Amino acid sequence: MGSIDSSGSEVVTIDVQAAKDLLKSGYGYMDVRTVEEYKKGHVDAEKILNIPYLFNTPEGRVKNPQFLQEVSSACNKEDLLVVGCQSGVRSLSATADLLTAGFKHVNNMGGGYLAWVEHHFPVTKPEDAGKKNQEVDQRKKAEDEL
C-alpha cells in the first residue's frame, strides 16, 4: 500500500523484482542517493540518472533545493521512471515530490539499492566502469591498427 502525497496521487511502491521488470520494459532509473553513494555502486540499468534528493552537510542531511528543477531538465512529466535510493526512504519522499510536481509515471523502489544487491541483481561499480573504458580503448586501438 502506498502513501498519499499532497496532490492526492498515491505513491506506488514496488519491490525490486517488479522494478527490474519495469527497467527491462523501457523505464528509466532515477537514483536519488548522494553522488558519493552512487559512485560506490548503482543499479545496472540502460537508462539511469543520479539526481540527489538530499545532500550531506556538517549539520546533517538537507534536501536538495534544486531537485525538481534538475529532474525537470533531465526528464519530462510523461517519462516512465523507477525511483530508488539506498533503502527506500529517500526515494519515497522523492517520488511523492515528483507526483506533486505533475510527473505521472513514477514508482518508488521499496528496499532500495540494498534490496537490489540482496537479490543479486546486476550492479555497476567503479571497477566495472574502468573495465568498460579499457575494453572501449582496446577496441579503438584495434580499429586504428586496421
C-alpha positions in Angstrom: 0.0 0.0 0.0 1.3 3.4 -0.9 1.2 6.8 0.8 -0.8 9.8 -0.5 1.1 12.9 -1.5 -0.3 16.4 -1.2 -1.7 16.3 -4.8 -3.8 13.3 -3.9 -1.8 11.0 -6.0 -0.8 7.7 -4.4 2.9 6.8 -4.3 3.2 3.3 -5.7 5.9 1.3 -4.1 7.1 -1.7 -6.0 9.5 -4.5 -5.0 12.9 -4.9 -6.6 11.7 -7.7 -8.9 8.9 -5.5 -10.3 11.4 -2.7 -10.6 13.8 -4.9 -12.6 10.9 -5.9 -14.9 9.9 -2.3 -15.5 13.6 -1.4 -16.2 13.7 -4.2 -18.8 10.5 -2.9 -20.4 11.8 0.6 -21.0 11.5 2.5 -17.7 14.4 4.7 -16.7 16.0 4.5 -13.2 16.5 7.6 -11.1 18.9 7.1 -8.3 18.3 9.8 -5.7 21.3 8.9 -3.4 24.2 11.2 -3.0 26.9 11.3 -5.7 29.3 9.6 -3.3 26.8 6.7 -2.7 26.1 6.4 -6.4 29.8 6.2 -7.3 30.3 3.3 -4.9 27.8 1.2 -7.0 24.4 1.5 -8.5 21.6 -0.4 -10.2 22.8 -1.5 -13.7 20.1 0.0 -16.0 20.2 1.1 -19.6 18.6 4.5 -18.8 19.9 5.8 -15.4 20.5 9.2 -13.9 21.7 10.3 -10.5 19.9 13.3 -9.0 20.5 13.5 -5.2 17.3 14.2 -3.2 19.4 15.0 -0.1 22.9 16.4 0.5 25.2 15.6 3.4 26.3 18.7 5.3 28.2 19.2 8.6 24.8 19.8 10.1 23.3 16.6 8.7 21.3 15.9 5.6 19.4 18.7 3.8 17.0 18.5 0.9 18.4 19.4 -2.5 16.7 22.7 -3.2 17.2 22.2 -6.9 15.8 18.6 -7.0 12.7 19.2 -9.0 14.4 21.7 -11.3 17.2 19.1 -12.0 14.7 16.4 -12.7 12.6 18.6 -15.0 15.7 19.5 -17.0 16.5 15.8 -17.5 13.0 14.3 -17.8 9.6 15.2 -18.9 6.5 14.6 -16.9 5.4 11.6 -19.1 8.7 9.7 -18.7 8.4 6.2 -17.2 10.6 6.2 -14.0 11.6 3.9 -11.2 13.0 6.0 -8.3 15.4 4.4 -5.9 17.8 5.2 -3.1 19.8 3.2 -0.6 16.9 1.6 1.4 13.7 3.1 0.1 13.1 6.1 2.4 14.5 9.0 0.4 13.0 7.6 -2.8 9.6 7.5 -1.2 9.8 11.2 -0.4 11.3 12.0 -3.9 8.5 10.0 -5.6 5.9 11.9 -3.6 7.5 15.3 -4.6 7.6 14.2 -8.3 3.9 13.2 -8.3 3.1 16.6 -6.6 5.1 18.3 -9.4 3.0 16.6 -12.0 5.1 13.6 -13.0 2.7 10.9 -14.0 4.6 7.6 -14.2 6.9 7.3 -11.2 7.3 4.3 -9.0 9.2 4.0 -5.7 11.5 1.0 -5.5 11.0 -0.4 -2.0 14.1 -1.6 -0.2 16.3 0.5 -2.5 19.8 -0.4 -3.6 20.4 -2.7 -0.6 17.4 -4.9 -1.6 18.6 -4.9 -5.2 22.0 -6.1 -4.2 20.5 -8.6 -1.7 18.6 -10.2 -4.7 21.9 -10.5 -6.6 20.5 -8.2 -9.4 23.1 -6.6 -11.7 25.0 -3.6 -10.4 27.7 -1.3 -11.8 30.6 -0.5 -9.5 33.7 1.8 -10.1 35.9 -1.2 -11.2 33.2 -2.2 -13.8 33.3 1.3 -15.3 37.1 1.1 -15.6 36.8 -2.3 -17.3 34.3 -1.0 -19.8 36.5 2.0 -20.6 39.5 -0.3 -21.1 37.5 -2.5 -23.4 36.5 0.5 -25.5 40.1 1.8 -25.6 41.3 -1.7 -26.7 38.6 -1.8 -29.5 39.5 1.7 -30.7 43.2 0.7 -30.7 42.5 -2.4 -32.7 40.3 -0.5 -35.2 43.1 2.1 -35.6 45.6 -0.6 -36.4 43.4 -2.0 -39.3 
